[in-house]
Amino acid sequence: MTAPVSAADRAGMELALAEARAALAEQEVPVGAVVIQGGEAIARAHNQPLALGSPLAHAELVALYRALERTGADRLPDATLYVTLEPCAMCAGAIVLAKVGRVVFGAWDEKAGMAGSVGDLLRHPRLNHRAEVVGGVLADECGALLREFFQARR
């Protein structure tokens, strides 16, 4: 049985889902991310590798760049990153380096997820920062967008 989802986590994930839908409309892999700090969404983004011409343009990285730019800080220990898909190794590494305090994700990624599926870089005991992680929030809705995208491409 899964734990109940808080109203704040539900609201944050709904914002990330809106970003994922924007990615879907642009024919990008539908992953969305939002950074919340002090109860405010300080950055929003969705996958943009095609639009930006870079395989590095994952939703999490774009959102983190925007959040750091907006705050003028070099780390985000009081922020929560909401993302519709479990972060990959690249994104998990960036989350650790930005010292994001909390990560809430939707769908699990059994092929590349680094928050508990394939590995757990976000909470690795040898790293100098470990984020609090909550997985599976609105997982059905997040996963449905991804399935819709990949089924349409087959």
N, C-alpha and C positions, 0 to 999 in steps of 0.2 A: 504494500500500500504506500502511495506517495504522500508526502506531507502536504498540507494545504499551502496554497500560494498566497502570499501577502498581497494586499491591494496595491502597494507600491511596486512590487515585482510584476504584478499583472499589468499595471499601467506602463511601466518601463518596457516590458516586452511587447505591448501593443504598439508603442512608438517604433520599436525595432521592426515589428512586422510591417508597419506602414512603409518603412524604408525598403524592406525586402520586396514588397509589392511594386515599389518604384523601380527596383532593379529588374524585376520580371517584365515590366512594361518596356524597359530598354533592352530586352533580350539578354540581360546579364544573369548570371547565376543568382537566384533570389536569396541573398543574405543581407540582412540589415543590422545596423549597430547604432546604439545611442549611449552617450556618456551623460550620466546624471550626477550632479554634485550640488549639495545644499538644497536638494529638492527641485532643482532646475535642470532641464535638458541643455547642456552646454555645447553639445556637438551631436550631429546626426550624420549618418553616411550609409551607403549601400555599396555592394560590389561594383567596381567600375574598371575591370581590366581591359575590356574592349574600348570603352570610351576614352580612357586615359592611356591606352596602348602600353600597359604595364601589368605583368603578372603579379606585381606587388600591391596592386590597388584593391586589396581585400577590404571589406567594410570596416573591420576592426582597426586596421592601420589608418585608414582615412579618418575615421572618427577620432582616434587617438591624436593624430596630427592636429586636427581642428581643435580638440579640447586643450592640448598643450599650448597651441597658439593663442587661443582665447584667454586662458588663465595666465599666460606668461610664465608658467612654471615648467620645471623639467621632470616633474613626477605628479602622480594623481592618487595619493594614498587615501584621500577622503571621497573618491569617486567610485561609482558603480558603472561598469560597462555591461550593457544588455546587448546580446547578440543572438540571432535566431538559430545559429548553428555552432556547435562545439568548436572552439578555436583550433586551427591547425598549428603545427610546430612554429611556423614563422610568426603567426599572430600571438601565440602563447609567449614566445620569446620577447616580443615587443611589449606585451602586457607586463611581463616580469620586469623588463628594463624601465618601463614607465612607472613601476611600482603602484599599479592600479590596486586599490584596496579590495574590491569585490567584483566578481564576474558572475553574471547570471546568463545562462544560455538556454536555448530551446531544444532543438533536435540534437540527439547524440550523433556523432560521426564515427561509425565503426571502422572506417577505412583510414581516417587521418586525424581523428580527434585527439588532442593532447591535454584534455582535462578529465581523463579517466578512461577513455575508450582504448586507444592504442598505447598511450602513455599518460603521464600526468606531470607535465612540465610546469604547470601553474602552481603546484604544491610540492615540487621536488625538494627533498630535505637538504640537499647540498647547495641550493641557490640562496642568495642573500635576501630574497623576497618571496613570500608565498601569499597568493591572493586567497581570500575566502571565495569558495566556488559553490554555486547552486546550479544544478543541471536539471533539464527536463521541464522547464517552465513553458507552458503552452506548446509542448513538444508536438502534439498532433497537428496544430495549426501550422507550426513552423515546418514540420516535415511534409505536410501536404503541398505547400508551395514548391518545395524542392522536387517532390515526385511529379507534380504537374509540369514543371519545367523540363525535367529529363525525359518524361514520357512523350512530350511533344517533339523532342529532338530525335526520337528513335524512329 
